[in-house]
Amino acid sequence: MRQRHQKEYFFYSLNGIDKKIIIEDVEVYPEGLGAIESSFDGIIIDIGGRTTDIAEIENMKVKNPFSLPAGTMNLYSDFIKVINDKHSLDLKINDVDRILRNGLKIYGEEKDISFALEVFREYVEKIISELQINYSIKTHDIKLTGGGAVLLAKAFLKRLPNAEIVDNPFFANAIGFKKVGESIWL
C-alpha cells in the first residue's frame, strides 16, 4: 500500500542550525511489515497494545490488510475485570504480569485463575476465525510480532503449526523500519 503526497516543507533547528526539509514522496506501510525480512511471503500478525494488525504479504506488497481494535491492553483489562468480579478485588492492569507469572494468592491462599485465562483463549480464537475468513491459513507461512506475540505464543503455535514468532517481537518493527530509514537516508 503506497500513498502519494504532495511536496511539504518543514523547518527545524538542530544544534542551533536552522534546516529546511523538503518531503517529496511518502510511503506508508502497515505495522508488522518492518518485522519481516524482504523475502517473506505469507501472513503477518502484529499484536500490539491497542490493535492487532494483520496482512498478507506477497513480493513485499501488502494484500488484504485489516486491523482489529483490540490488543494486549484490552486483554489485560478484561482478564483483571474477570478476576476482580469473581473475587471482589481491586486489582489493576499492572498486576496482570505478576498474576500470570506467579498465580493469584488471596490472604496467602492460592486461587484458581483458569476461568480468567478464557479471555486469552477467546481472543486467539477470534483472530484465527478472522484469519480463516480472510486468508488461506493452511497454505501460508505466518509470522507473529508485537508484544502480544510473546503473551499468546503458546496458543497460536498450538493452533497454527505453520506460525512462528519473529526475533525480538517487541522491537522488530522499530528495528526493521530503522533499517529502511537508514537505507534511504544514510
N, C-alpha and C positions, 0 to 999 in steps of 0.2 A: 504494500500500500504506500503510495507516494503522493504527497500533496505538493503542488507548486505554489509558490508565494511570490508576490511582487517584491522588488528591492525595498529594503528597510535600512535606515541609517540609525546607528546607535552611538552615543558619545559616552565615554567613561574616562576616568582618571586612574592611572596605575603608577604608583611610586612618584606621584606629583607630576606626571606627564600626561597631558590630555591626548586621548586617542579617539579615532573615529573608525567604526566598523561598518562595512557595507555587507549586508547579507543579501546574496544574490539568489540563493537556492536553499530550500529547506526540505529535508527528508524526515518523515515521521514513521516510526516503527512501533509495533505493539510491544508491550512489556513481554519479556520472555525471549525475544529474538536475540538479545545480547548475550544470553546464557548458552547459546549453542554454537557449535563450530559451523563454518560456512558450508561444509559438505553434508550437513544433516538434512535429510528429507523425512518428515514424519509429523508428529503432533507434539506441540509444546504446551505444557500446563504450568502456569505461573501462579502459585497460591500465595498471595500477599496478605497484608494485614486487613484490608477492606474489600478487596476484589480477588476474583480468580479469573485470569485471562487465559484463553485457550485459542490456539490457531493451528492450522495445518500449514506446514512449510514444504514447499516444493521448489527446488532450484533457487533457494533464498528468496522466494516470492511467497507472500502470505496469502493463504486461501481460507475463506470462510472463518474469519476470526469472530469471537464473541466474548463477552465478559459477564460473569455472574456477580451480582452485588453482594458478595459475602466472602469473607476471608477469615484468617485466624482470630482476629479481634472479635468477630461475630461469634465464632465457635467458642472462644474463651468465655464470652459474656453469657452465652446460652448454657454452657457447662456449669458455670458458677451459679447461675439462676436456678438450675435444676437441683443442685446440692443445697443451696440456701433454702429453697422452698421445702425440700424434704426434711431437713434437719433444723429449720428455724435459725439459720446462721446469718451472719452479715459479712461473708467473705467477699473479697474484691478480685478483680481480674488479675491483680498482681499475685494472688495466691495460687493461680492455676498451675504454674510450672512446679511449685513445691508439692502440690497435691498429686499431680501426675507422676512425679519422681518418687515421693515418699508415701503416698496414700493419705487418707484422711483420718485423723485422730481427733476425737472429741472427749475432753477430760481424760486423755490418756488411753481411751479405748478405740481400737482400730475399727473403722466403719467401711462397709462395702460401698464402692463407688461405681460398680459395673453398670448400674442403671443410668448414671450420668454419661458414661462413655458412649451410650447410644447416640448422643448428639454428634459425635465424630463419625460413627458408622453411617448415620443418615446422610451426613454431608458428602461422604465419599460415594455413597450410592447415588446421590443426586448428580454428582459430577459424572460418574460412569454412565448414568442414564442419558445425560446430555451428550456425552461422547458417542454413545451408541446411536443416538438420533442424528447427529451431525457428521459423523465420520465412520469410516470402516476401521474400527479399532483393532480388529484381529490381524489386519494386513499392514499396519503402520507401526514403525518404531515410535515409542512415546518417551519423552523426557519430562521430568518433573523438576521445577525450580521454585525459588522463593522460600521464605521461612516455613511456610506450611508444608512444603515437600518433606521436610525433616519430621515434622509433627505427625504427618499422615502416611509416612513412607510404608510402614508395615501393612496397612490396609490396602494401599494402592498396589504395592508389589505382589500382594497375595492375590488380588483380583485381576491384575494385568501383568502376566508374565513377560510381556514384551516392553515393559516400562523400566526405566532406570532413573536414578537421581543424578543430576549434573554435579560436577565437582563444585564445592563451595557454594551451595544453593542460595545462601543468604546474600552473597555478594556477586554472584555470577553475572547478573545483568549489568551491574555497575562496572565490573571488570571488562566485560565484553564491549560495552559502549565506550569505555575509556579507550580501548584499542582502536575502535572505529574512529574516534576523535583524533587520536594520535596519528592514524594513517592519513587523515585529511590535513591536519594542521602541522605536523612535525616533519 
